[in-house]
Amino acid sequence: MHANSAHYAALLHIVPGSVVFDIGANSGDVTRVLATAAGRVYAFEPNPR
């Protein structure tokens, strides 16, 4: 996962049961981390290539 400080800052605000949107999900690395921390993750990748 190529996380940056924004990813870590966001994780501090996610509690179990949260609903999270991962826009630009790409391969889903961050999505998997979010799914562990949140209750539900909606992941979208607008560029399928």
Secondary structure, DSSP 8 states (H G I E B T S, - for coil): ----HHHHHHHTT--TT-EEEEET-TTSHHHHHHHHHSSEEEEE-S---
